[in-house]
Amino acid sequence: MSSAPGGEEEVRRLLAAYQQYQAQAEGIVQQLNLTQLTAEGLERALVAVEALNTAEVGQEILVPIGSGSFIHGSLASKEKVVLNVGAGVSIEKTATEAKEILKVRKAEVLEGSKKLNEILAKIDQEMQKIQAIMQQFEESAHQHQHGPGSEGVV
């Protein structure tokens, strides 16, 4: 590998860049997983709010308490929905307003997911470029080791 001046240094630089891209890609994949969970949660919330159209006040319902667990409850109002707006703050909105807010949030999450996928694709392209260059270094080193005149020597 050190047959070309600076070749070994170039290989080290490329390996470091590759490892950095790999770490970035792993972080983005984690973010994508979170955006997927968020989008799924928003979709469940939208379905629940839309189900209010056919529900009746006083109707017995299952209320999610987390981790796939529920408690029995009665629907007190189908006109008001309490939405989390972040930092532990919630606001009360009409069902129609809540649907619109949830749709906008879901669209924003999906747009963020799309951008993350684009960044991940660019990182993948850069990693492929580095792999191709490293392959060339390997082939060049192999040719220098087994260069012309080295065959058939006894």
C-alpha atoms as a printed R data frame, in Angstrom:
    type eleno elety resid chain resno       x       y       z
1   ATOM     1    CA   MET     A     1   0.000   0.000   0.000
2   ATOM     2    CA   SER     A     2   2.890   2.332   0.601
3   ATOM     3    CA   SER     A     3   4.240   1.841  -2.927
4   ATOM     4    CA   ALA     A     4   2.822   5.220  -4.004
5   ATOM     5    CA   PRO     A     5   3.993   8.326  -2.159
6   ATOM     6    CA   GLY     A     6   1.332   9.237   0.398
7   ATOM     7    CA   GLY     A     7  -0.653   6.088  -0.431
8   ATOM     8    CA   GLU     A     8  -0.777   4.830   3.132
9   ATOM     9    CA   GLU     A     9  -1.778   8.264   4.416
10  ATOM    10    CA   GLU     A    10  -4.539   8.442   1.795
11  ATOM    11    CA   VAL     A    11  -5.836   5.036   2.858
12  ATOM    12    CA   ARG     A    12  -5.960   6.166   6.495
13  ATOM    13    CA   ARG     A    13  -7.799   9.336   5.521
14  ATOM    14    CA   LEU     A    14 -10.326   7.378   3.469
15  ATOM    15    CA   LEU     A    15 -10.894   4.863   6.257
16  ATOM    16    CA   ALA     A    16 -11.489   7.673   8.743
17  ATOM    17    CA   ALA     A    17 -13.969   9.342   6.366
18  ATOM    18    CA   TYR     A    18 -15.715   6.007   5.788
19  ATOM    19    CA   GLN     A    19 -16.063   5.416   9.524
20  ATOM    20    CA   GLN     A    20 -17.441   8.928   9.993
21  ATOM    21    CA   TYR     A    21 -20.012   8.379   7.238
22  ATOM    22    CA   GLN     A    22 -20.917   5.041   8.782
23  ATOM    23    CA   ALA     A    23 -21.556   6.680  12.178
24  ATOM    24    CA   GLN     A    24 -23.663   9.394  10.528
25  ATOM    25    CA   ALA     A    25 -25.677   6.772   8.665
26  ATOM    26    CA   GLU     A    26 -26.363   4.861  11.884
27  ATOM    27    CA   GLY     A    27 -27.572   8.050  13.574
28  ATOM    28    CA   ILE     A    28 -29.867   8.850  10.660
29  ATOM    29    CA   VAL     A    29 -31.296   5.325  10.690
30  ATOM    30    CA   GLN     A    30 -32.121   5.813  14.380
31  ATOM    31    CA   GLN     A    31 -33.810   9.127  13.565
32  ATOM    32    CA   LEU     A    32 -35.761   7.449  10.773
33  ATOM    33    CA   ASN     A    33 -36.969   4.791  13.200
34  ATOM    34    CA   LEU     A    34 -38.171   7.522  15.566
35  ATOM    35    CA   THR     A    35 -39.946   9.398  12.781
36  ATOM    36    CA   GLN     A    36 -41.631   6.146  11.748
37  ATOM    37    CA   LEU     A    37 -42.887   5.606  15.306
38  ATOM    38    CA   THR     A    38 -44.058   9.216  15.484
39  ATOM    39    CA   ALA     A    39 -45.896   8.960  12.154
40  ATOM    40    CA   GLU     A    40 -47.584   5.737  13.308
41  ATOM    41    CA   GLY     A    41 -48.647   7.417  16.564
42  ATOM    42    CA   LEU     A    42 -50.061  10.387  14.681
43  ATOM    43    CA   GLU     A    43 -51.957   8.050  12.349
44  ATOM    44    CA   ARG     A    44 -53.469   6.206  15.346
45  ATOM    45    CA   ALA     A    45 -54.479   9.554  16.858
46  ATOM    46    CA   LEU     A    46 -56.095  10.609  13.568
47  ATOM    47    CA   VAL     A    47 -58.050   7.353  13.357
48  ATOM    48    CA   ALA     A    48 -59.205   7.781  16.957
49  ATOM    49    CA   VAL     A    49 -60.351  11.375  16.390
50  ATOM    50    CA   GLU     A    50 -62.145  10.363  13.188
51  ATOM    51    CA   ALA     A    51 -63.877   7.562  15.117
52  ATOM    52    CA   LEU     A    52 -65.542  10.249  17.240
53  ATOM    53    CA   ASN     A    53 -67.896  10.879  14.298
54  ATOM    54    CA   THR     A    54 -69.659   7.574  14.934
55  ATOM    55    CA   ALA     A    55 -69.264   7.477  18.726
56  ATOM    56    CA   GLU     A    56 -71.927   8.442  21.255
57  ATOM    57    CA   VAL     A    57 -71.415  10.404  24.465
58  ATOM    58    CA   GLY     A    58 -71.478   7.951  27.365
59  ATOM    59    CA   GLN     A    59 -70.370   5.071  25.151
60  ATOM    60    CA   GLU     A    60 -67.905   2.713  26.830
61  ATOM    61    CA   ILE     A    61 -64.457   2.917  25.255
62  ATOM    62    CA   LEU     A    62 -60.973   1.560  25.816
63  ATOM    63    CA   VAL     A    63 -58.509   4.282  26.769
64  ATOM    64    CA   PRO     A    64 -54.837   3.613  25.950
65  ATOM    65    CA   ILE     A    65 -52.469   4.048  28.891
66  ATOM    66    CA   GLY     A    66 -49.258   3.073  27.083
67  ATOM    67    CA   SER     A    67 -47.329  -0.091  26.237
68  ATOM    68    CA   GLY     A    68 -50.353  -1.556  24.488
69  ATOM    69    CA   SER     A    69 -52.416  -1.418  27.681
70  ATOM    70    CA   PHE     A    70 -55.915   0.022  28.093
71  ATOM    71    CA   ILE     A    71 -58.467   0.882  30.743
72  ATOM    72    CA   HIS     A    72 -62.241   0.981  30.357
73  ATOM    73    CA   GLY     A    73 -63.831   4.403  30.278
74  ATOM    74    CA   SER     A    74 -66.860   6.320  29.082
75  ATOM    75    CA   LEU     A    75 -66.770   8.972  26.392
76  ATOM    76    CA   ALA     A    76 -67.526  12.261  28.157
77  ATOM    77    CA   SER     A    77 -67.425  14.453  25.041
78  ATOM    78    CA   LYS     A    78 -66.907  13.856  21.377
79  ATOM    79    CA   GLU     A    79 -66.508  17.536  20.624
80  ATOM    80    CA   LYS     A    80 -63.226  18.228  22.449
81  ATOM    81    CA   VAL     A    81 -59.787  16.659  22.008
82  ATOM    82    CA   VAL     A    82 -56.767  17.379  24.202
83  ATOM    83    CA   LEU     A    83 -53.551  17.663  22.173
84  ATOM    84    CA   ASN     A    84 -49.992  17.690  23.445
85  ATOM    85    CA   VAL     A    85 -48.132  20.724  22.087
86  ATOM    86    CA   GLY     A    86 -44.784  19.861  23.682
87  ATOM    87    CA   ALA     A    87 -42.898  20.573  26.895
88  ATOM    88    CA   GLY     A    88 -45.665  18.897  28.897
89  ATOM    89    CA   VAL     A    89 -48.263  21.411  27.692
90  ATOM    90    CA   SER     A    90 -51.608  20.280  26.283
91  ATOM    91    CA   ILE     A    91 -54.416  22.272  24.704
92  ATOM    92    CA   GLU     A    92 -58.072  21.537  24.117
93  ATOM    93    CA   LYS     A    93 -59.339  21.731  20.530
94  ATOM    94    CA   THR     A    94 -62.448  20.727  18.649
95  ATOM    95    CA   ALA     A    95 -62.336  17.380  16.898
96  ATOM    96    CA   THR     A    96 -62.123  19.140  13.519
97  ATOM    97    CA   GLU     A    97 -59.234  21.359  14.654
98  ATOM    98    CA   ALA     A    98 -57.492  18.367  16.190
99  ATOM    99    CA   LYS     A    99 -57.737  16.419  12.925
100 ATOM   100    CA   GLU     A   100 -56.183  19.286  10.984
101 ATOM   101    CA   ILE     A   101 -53.372  19.739  13.514
102 ATOM   102    CA   LEU     A   102 -52.635  16.003  13.490
103 ATOM   103    CA   LYS     A   103 -52.636  15.918   9.675
104 ATOM   104    CA   VAL     A   104 -50.183  18.833   9.534
105 ATOM   105    CA   ARG     A   105 -47.916  17.198  12.133
106 ATOM   106    CA   LYS     A   106 -47.961  13.909  10.252
107 ATOM   107    CA   ALA     A   107 -47.118  15.679   6.966
108 ATOM   108    CA   GLU     A   108 -44.207  17.462   8.681
109 ATOM   109    CA   VAL     A   109 -42.912  14.192  10.132
110 ATOM   110    CA   LEU     A   110 -43.163  12.472   6.754
111 ATOM   111    CA   GLU     A   111 -41.371  15.389   5.078
112 ATOM   112    CA   GLY     A   112 -38.614  15.147   7.690
113 ATOM   113    CA   SER     A   113 -38.396  11.430   7.046
114 ATOM   114    CA   LYS     A   114 -38.093  12.076   3.303
115 ATOM   115    CA   LYS     A   115 -35.225  14.525   3.897
116 ATOM   116    CA   LEU     A   116 -33.469  12.055   6.187
117 ATOM   117    CA   ASN     A   117 -33.759   9.376   3.495
118 ATOM   118    CA   GLU     A   118 -32.231  11.777   0.959
119 ATOM   119    CA   ILE     A   119 -29.309  12.514   3.288
120 ATOM   120    CA   LEU     A   120 -28.863   8.797   3.932
121 ATOM   121    CA   ALA     A   121 -28.750   8.153   0.174
122 ATOM   122    CA   LYS     A   122 -26.037  10.825  -0.254
123 ATOM   123    CA   ILE     A   123 -23.999   9.313   2.570
124 ATOM   124    CA   ASP     A   124 -24.378   5.885   0.970
125 ATOM   125    CA   GLN     A   125 -23.103   7.297  -2.338
126 ATOM   126    CA   GLU     A   126 -20.056   8.774  -0.603
127 ATOM   127    CA   MET     A   127 -19.380   5.473   1.150
128 ATOM   128    CA   GLN     A   128 -19.579   3.654  -2.199
129 ATOM   129    CA   LYS     A   129 -17.093   6.124  -3.701
130 ATOM   130    CA   ILE     A   130 -14.675   5.457  -0.855
131 ATOM   131    CA   GLN     A   131 -15.123   1.708  -1.292
132 ATOM   132    CA   ALA     A   132 -14.322   2.017  -5.003
133 ATOM   133    CA   ILE     A   133 -11.162   4.041  -4.279
134 ATOM   134    CA   MET     A   134 -10.098   1.543  -1.612
135 ATOM   135    CA   GLN     A   135 -10.652  -1.276  -4.118
136 ATOM   136    CA   GLN     A   136  -8.360   0.535  -6.561
137 ATOM   137    CA   PHE     A   137  -5.693   0.859  -3.844
138 ATOM   138    CA   GLU     A   138  -5.989  -2.863  -3.114
139 ATOM   139    CA   GLU     A   139  -5.725  -3.802  -6.775
140 ATOM   140    CA   SER     A   140  -2.753  -1.480  -7.245
141 ATOM   141    CA   ALA     A   141  -0.987  -2.936  -4.198
142 ATOM   142    CA   HIS     A   142  -1.731  -6.466  -5.416
143 ATOM   143    CA   GLN     A   143  -0.294  -5.670  -8.857
144 ATOM   144    CA   HIS     A   144   2.887  -4.240  -7.300
145 ATOM   145    CA   GLN     A   145   3.311  -7.375  -5.195
146 ATOM   146    CA   HIS     A   146   2.695  -9.682  -8.135
147 ATOM   147    CA   GLY     A   147   3.985  -7.370 -10.847
148 ATOM   148    CA   PRO     A   148   5.592  -8.242 -14.182
149 ATOM   149    CA   GLY     A   149   8.553 -10.552 -13.974
150 ATOM   150    CA   SER     A   150   7.534 -12.187 -10.697
151 ATOM   151    CA   GLU     A   151   5.763 -15.121 -12.351
152 ATOM   152    CA   GLY     A   152   7.715 -18.211 -13.236
153 ATOM   153    CA   VAL     A   153  10.692 -17.351 -11.060
154 ATOM   154    CA   VAL     A   154  12.089 -20.495  -9.481
